[in-house]
Amino acid sequence: MQETLAVVTIVVVGVMVGVEFAVAAFVNPILDRLPNDGGLGARSDGARVLGRIMPFWYLGSVALGTVWAALAWGGASASLVATGTALLVLGVVMSILLLVPINSRVATWSNEGAPADWKRQLERWDRLHHVRVGVIVLAFALFAVALV
């Protein structure tokens, strides 16, 4: 049971990390290079779509990590799983306090209705997102080591 839960947790967290890494490393930089601010609408749409999905994905990942940590308690991998889960919680806290407020604004923008400082706001979101990606990559790595 514990091994199955560990594999499910690693797959769920790994795919989430992959999505977040792709957004940080590829999708947003590509959108930002589109001419005439063409990426603004796409980033706004992405903020709406991912803003609906990611809370469940993050919280589900935390729940899986928590159950795995409880089942592993007292074992050799328990501290790795607990630390990985704590890092996912940190990712959730960062999201709620730092990224979601910006993302909520971005979700309402269009090419005709963005504020004058929209590029600065997106740059701030990107910087914070890079830090969050680092945090969840570390959580994923700890989970992978715990399974081995």
Protein Blocks (a to p, Z undefined) as FASTA:
>chain_A
ZZmmmmmmmmmmmmmmmmmmmmmmmmmmmmmmpghhlmmmmmmmmmmmmmmmmmmmmmmm
mmmmmmmmmmmgoiaklmmmmmmmmmmmmmmmmmmmmmmmmmmmmmmpcfklccfklmmm
mmmmmmmmmmmmmmmmmmmmmmmmmmZZ
